[in-house]
Amino acid sequence: MKLVGIVLLALAWGLQSCNNGKTYAEMKEEEADAIQAYILENDIKVISEKEFYDQDTLTKENEYVLFEESGVYMNIVQRGKAEKRLSDGYYQLLSRFVEVAIQERSDMFSVGDTLLANMHIVNSSYLAQPEEYKVTVSNNTYSGTFQGYSLMYSTYQSASVPSGWLLPLKYIRPQRTQSAADVARVRLIVPHSQGTYQASSYVYPAYYEITYNLGK
């Protein structure tokens, strides 16, 4: 994966010309085609929500559950070692993530380009801080706000945590740990409607790998 280091101004400039007069329906169809191409090229096995629940809300290697309502695909790499999932309340979460393009945009990025990252980076001192955000859980509803240090906010200029990032919290068990082997970790294919403000506005999907750690 190439690290293209897209900054906000360059992204905003490029996005102005990416639609080429296409309708929203056409862009959604192209997005769906890009997601399916990514799934096929990476030999991903897709399972239903019923299969996911039947296997104790766990996934096998390179197996992704498709959540039909949101269109998000999720692979749980490590569920986390806490005794249970987050209950109603407020939590500070710290995440490391990689955001990768899975749809070609000739004037912006290519498939496989790393759009944003604070892990899997060549220089270990670069962007060393994790993403910080506050999550509210109420009656199985999740909302989140970036705060403190936030690469996502500084790049995309939206304080709202993407819905695609929050969906895994229904199934993983994050805790406070410094162990890479114990930290909750997922891989996601996120359509535009569940992604960043820019992705939602300009209709493109992204692949994410995200860790979830409890803050103070």
Disulfide bonds with the S-S distance in Angstrom:
none
